[in-house]
Amino acid sequence: MEQRNYHWADGKCLVLGDGTRVMGVLNVTPDSFSDGGQWNTKHRAAAHAADMIRDGADVIDVGAESTRPGSTALTSEEETARLMQFLPDVLAVSSVPLSVDTYHYRTAEAALRAGAHILNDVWGFQYDHGEMADVAAAYDVPVILMHNQEGTSYEGDIIDCMKAFFARSVEIALSHGVREDRIILDPGIGFGKDTPQNLEVMRRIGELTALPYPLLLAPSRKRFIGDVLGLPAEERDEGTGAVCVWGAERGCAMVRVHNVRMIARMVRTADVLLERKG
């Protein structure tokens, strides 16, 4: 993958294609599947972000709405109101770029106006009619476009279906003025896929890292790891680490995780073995 160097006016920077980057998860929600309610005060959110940066996070991903199966969807107004309780405090302590996990364009615009650096859209610009892509283009920020769908039924080969989804997401992005070097893809592990499908995608992840865009892998504590190990969410970090190392070896540019300290050490050791700079 060609190296990318992102720089922002506030001095933040991010390099992709130069070792495996680590994105730390900061859920300011009461109901996320793994850590809901742990960080939903200003002080705890900012302190946890600072801890993850100290432990090796290259990016902090802030989410104000849980996207776990069965979670309650928020309106964009509700999501924005919740996010903006925390975002200024997290930005104030962060020495790394902040990504905002949202599929609502109004929330995205409010976050970028406040100083966020990256958009992480779990519907890959396919939730609305191009408004999210317009916001991304207007602010000229990197965008993470995740594969997603309702249900787990695929008409044909799953990787082919995912590639078709990504092609549509990229088409939307480019047609609305998002620069190609701003596009990052995410296979959406745990979204629109059951355990056998998640395992197949992971076994074939090299077919997706071969695409001309960096790939973010977000397997952290997902159900398929629990099914493999027979463990609850809070005991899935070792399995998450194994999946992240597998992804790093096959070319994933970044991993999104809850346990930053453990996973950062694992993927950076893997980078040395792979003779990537890290």
Secondary structure per residue as TSV (DSSP state, phi and psi in degrees):
chain	resnum	aa	ss	phi	psi
A	1	M	-	360.0	135.8
A	2	E	-	-65.2	136.7
A	3	Q	-	-68.4	140.3
A	4	R	E	-120.1	140.2
A	5	N	E	-124.3	111.4
A	6	Y	E	-101.9	135.4
A	7	H	E	-134.3	142.1
A	8	W	-	-119.9	160.7
A	9	A	T	-63.3	-23.9
A	10	D	T	-86.4	7.2
A	11	G	S	95.3	-7.6
A	12	K	-	-70.5	153.2
A	13	C	E	-149.4	159.7
A	14	L	E	-151.2	130.6
A	15	V	E	-112.0	129.1
A	16	L	E	-115.6	145.1
A	17	G	S	92.6	11.8
A	18	D	S	-133.6	60.7
A	19	G	S	95.9	170.6
A	20	T	-	-89.4	115.1
A	21	R	E	-81.9	152.5
A	22	V	E	-118.1	123.7
A	23	M	E	-102.9	121.2
A	24	G	E	-89.0	136.6
A	25	V	E	-87.1	126.2
A	26	L	E	-124.7	97.2
A	27	N	E	-92.0	118.6
A	28	V	-	-102.8	41.2
A	29	T	-	-111.1	157.8
A	30	P	S	-86.3	-7.5
A	31	D	-	-137.8	21.4
A	32	S	-	-66.0	151.2
A	33	F	T	-64.5	-30.0
A	34	S	T	-103.5	-41.8
A	35	D	T	-138.3	28.0
A	36	G	T	-57.5	131.9
A	37	G	T	86.2	-8.2
A	38	Q	S	-76.5	-29.2
A	39	W	S	-123.9	19.9
A	40	N	-	-94.0	43.3
A	41	T	S	-129.5	156.3
A	42	K	H	-55.9	-46.5
A	43	H	H	-65.0	-46.3
A	44	R	H	-68.2	-38.0
A	45	A	H	-63.4	-47.5
A	46	A	H	-65.4	-40.9
A	47	A	H	-65.5	-40.1
A	48	H	H	-68.0	-39.2
A	49	A	H	-59.6	-45.2
A	50	A	H	-62.0	-39.7
A	51	D	H	-63.3	-43.6
A	52	M	H	-66.3	-37.6
A	53	I	H	-64.3	-43.8
A	54	R	H	-61.0	-34.4
A	55	D	H	-81.2	-5.2
A	56	G	T	121.9	9.9
A	57	A	-	-70.5	133.8
A	58	D	S	-93.0	-20.7
A	59	V	E	-145.5	146.7
A	60	I	E	-112.0	128.4
A	61	D	E	-106.9	113.7
A	62	V	E	-100.9	126.4
A	63	G	E	-126.2	133.7
A	64	A	S	-109.7	-3.2
A	65	E	S	-131.0	127.6
A	66	S	-	-69.9	136.1
A	67	T	-	-111.9	17.6
A	68	R	S	-66.1	154.2
A	69	P	T	-57.0	131.1
A	70	G	T	86.1	0.5
A	71	S	-	-73.9	160.8
A	72	T	-	-87.0	122.5
A	73	A	-	-72.3	146.1
A	74	L	-	-104.7	152.7
A	75	T	-	-72.1	164.1
A	76	S	H	-62.8	-33.6
A	77	E	H	-66.4	-43.1
A	78	E	H	-65.4	-43.1
A	79	E	H	-64.8	-43.8
A	80	T	H	-63.0	-43.4
A	81	A	H	-61.2	-42.4
A	82	R	H	-67.7	-46.5
A	83	L	H	-59.8	-43.6
A	84	M	H	-73.3	-8.6
A	85	Q	H	-69.1	-27.0
A	86	F	H	-113.4	-34.2
A	87	L	H	-56.9	-46.5
A	88	P	H	-59.4	-37.0
A	89	D	H	-69.7	-38.4
A	90	V	H	-69.4	-42.2
A	91	L	H	-59.4	-37.1
A	92	A	H	-65.1	-28.9
A	93	V	H	-101.2	-6.7
A	94	S	-	-89.8	130.7
A	95	S	S	-99.0	2.6
A	96	V	S	-123.9	164.0
A	97	P	-	-62.4	149.0
A	98	L	E	-109.0	129.5
A	99	S	E	-100.9	144.9
A	100	V	E	-114.5	123.1
A	101	D	E	-90.4	99.4
A	102	T	-	-155.7	152.5
A	103	Y	S	-115.6	8.1
A	104	H	-	-98.3	122.2
A	105	Y	H	-68.6	-30.5
A	106	R	H	-67.7	-39.6
A	107	T	H	-63.8	-43.0
A	108	A	H	-59.7	-44.6
A	109	E	H	-65.0	-41.7
A	110	A	H	-61.8	-41.0
A	111	A	H	-67.1	-43.1
A	112	L	H	-67.6	-37.5
A	113	R	H	-62.7	-33.7
A	114	A	H	-78.4	-13.7
A	115	G	T	123.3	4.2
A	116	A	-	-64.0	160.9
A	117	H	-	-114.9	-27.0
A	118	I	E	-139.3	145.1
A	119	L	E	-105.8	134.9
A	120	N	E	-122.2	101.9
A	121	D	E	-106.4	112.3
A	122	V	T	-72.2	-3.9
A	123	W	T	-114.9	13.3
A	124	G	T	53.5	40.9
A	125	F	T	68.9	12.7
A	126	Q	-	-110.8	11.8
A	127	Y	S	-83.6	-34.5
A	128	D	S	-118.2	-157.8
A	129	H	S	-109.9	35.8
A	130	G	S	102.8	-2.0
A	131	E	H	-64.8	-39.1
A	132	M	H	-65.1	-40.8
A	133	A	H	-63.8	-38.0
A	134	D	H	-61.4	-42.1
A	135	V	H	-63.4	-46.1
A	136	A	H	-60.4	-41.7
A	137	A	H	-66.9	-41.0
A	138	A	H	-62.0	-37.3
A	139	Y	H	-94.6	-7.2
A	140	D	T	52.1	53.0
A	141	V	-	-111.2	157.3
A	142	P	-	-61.4	145.9
A	143	V	E	-129.6	135.0
A	144	I	E	-102.5	116.8
A	145	L	E	-106.7	109.4
A	146	M	E	-95.4	143.0
A	147	H	-	-74.2	136.8
A	148	N	-	-157.3	158.1
A	149	Q	-	-165.4	161.8
A	150	E	S	-81.5	128.0
A	151	G	S	78.9	177.4
A	152	T	S	-120.2	19.9
A	153	S	-	-92.5	129.0
A	154	Y	-	-122.6	134.0
A	155	E	S	-90.5	87.0
A	156	G	S	109.7	-164.6
A	157	D	-	-64.3	132.7
A	158	I	H	-63.8	-39.9
A	159	I	H	-67.7	-38.9
A	160	D	H	-61.8	-41.2
A	161	C	H	-63.8	-40.6
A	162	M	H	-65.6	-40.8
A	163	K	H	-62.2	-38.5
A	164	A	H	-65.5	-40.5
A	165	F	H	-60.7	-47.6
A	166	F	H	-62.5	-39.0
A	167	A	H	-60.7	-40.1
A	168	R	H	-66.6	-43.1
A	169	S	H	-61.5	-43.7
A	170	V	H	-64.9	-40.6
A	171	E	H	-59.6	-44.2
A	172	I	H	-61.9	-47.0
A	173	A	H	-57.1	-52.9
A	174	L	H	-65.9	-38.2
A	175	S	H	-69.2	-19.3
A	176	H	T	-102.3	8.4
A	177	G	T	96.3	7.6
A	178	V	-	-74.0	130.4
A	179	R	-	-71.5	144.2
A	180	E	G	-61.4	-34.4
A	181	D	G	-76.0	2.0
A	182	R	G	-94.7	-6.9
A	183	I	E	-90.7	128.6
A	184	I	E	-125.8	139.4
A	185	L	E	-107.2	155.7
A	186	D	E	-139.2	123.8
A	187	P	-	-69.5	-6.9
A	188	G	-	67.0	45.7
A	189	I	T	-58.0	127.9
A	190	G	T	90.7	-4.3
A	191	F	S	-114.4	120.9
A	192	G	S	63.7	26.6
A	193	K	-	-146.9	138.2
A	194	D	-	-90.5	-178.7
A	195	T	H	-59.2	-49.8
A	196	P	H	-58.9	-37.2
A	197	Q	H	-69.1	-42.0
A	198	N	H	-59.6	-41.6
A	199	L	H	-65.7	-38.6
A	200	E	H	-65.3	-43.5
A	201	V	H	-60.4	-42.4
A	202	M	H	-65.6	-40.8
A	203	R	H	-63.2	-29.4
A	204	R	T	-108.8	19.2
A	205	I	T	-59.6	-26.1
A	206	G	H	-60.8	-25.1
A	207	E	H	-70.3	-23.8
A	208	L	H	-91.8	-34.5
A	209	T	H	-70.5	-14.4
A	210	A	T	-76.1	-13.4
A	211	L	S	-68.3	157.7
A	212	P	S	-81.6	36.7
A	213	Y	S	-140.0	145.5
A	214	P	-	-60.2	148.9
A	215	L	B	-116.0	126.2
A	216	L	E	-93.4	128.4
A	217	L	E	-108.0	125.8
A	218	A	-	-127.1	72.4
A	219	P	-	-95.6	3.6
A	220	S	T	-57.1	116.7
A	221	R	T	59.0	22.8
A	222	K	-	-70.3	162.0
A	223	R	H	-60.0	-35.4
A	224	F	H	-62.6	-32.6
A	225	I	H	-68.9	-40.3
A	226	G	H	-61.9	-38.2
A	227	D	H	-67.0	-38.9
A	228	V	H	-65.5	-44.2
A	229	L	H	-95.7	-14.1
A	230	G	T	67.3	41.9
A	231	L	-	-130.4	151.1
A	232	P	-	-73.7	169.5
A	233	A	G	-55.1	-41.2
A	234	E	G	-72.3	-5.2
A	235	E	G	-117.1	25.2
A	236	R	-	-107.4	13.2
A	237	D	H	-69.0	-37.3
A	238	E	H	-64.2	-42.2
A	239	G	H	-63.3	-39.3
A	240	T	H	-59.9	-43.6
A	241	G	H	-60.1	-42.1
A	242	A	H	-61.9	-42.6
A	243	V	H	-65.6	-40.4
A	244	C	H	-65.8	-40.7
A	245	V	H	-64.9	-41.7
A	246	W	H	-57.1	-46.2
A	247	G	H	-65.2	-40.7
A	248	A	H	-61.5	-43.2
A	249	E	H	-63.0	-27.4
A	250	R	T	-100.7	12.8
A	251	G	T	103.3	8.2
A	252	C	-	-65.4	134.8
A	253	A	S	-82.3	-25.9
A	254	M	E	-153.9	149.4
A	255	V	E	-124.2	140.9
A	256	R	E	-107.9	118.6
A	257	V	E	-143.3	160.6
A	258	H	S	-87.2	-47.2
A	259	N	-	-90.3	84.8
A	260	V	H	-65.2	-44.3
A	261	R	H	-57.9	-50.3
A	262	M	H	-64.2	-49.0
A	263	I	H	-71.7	-36.5
A	264	A	H	-60.1	-42.5
A	265	R	H	-64.8	-38.6
A	266	M	H	-68.9	-48.2
A	267	V	H	-73.4	-27.9
A	268	R	H	-75.1	-31.0
A	269	T	H	-66.4	-43.1
A	270	A	H	-60.3	-39.5
A	271	D	H	-59.8	-40.0
A	272	V	H	-63.7	-44.3
A	273	L	H	-63.9	-32.3
A	274	L	T	-84.2	-2.5
A	275	E	T	59.8	37.8
A	276	R	-	-96.7	153.5
A	277	K	-	-63.2	-43.9
A	278	G	-	72.0	360.0
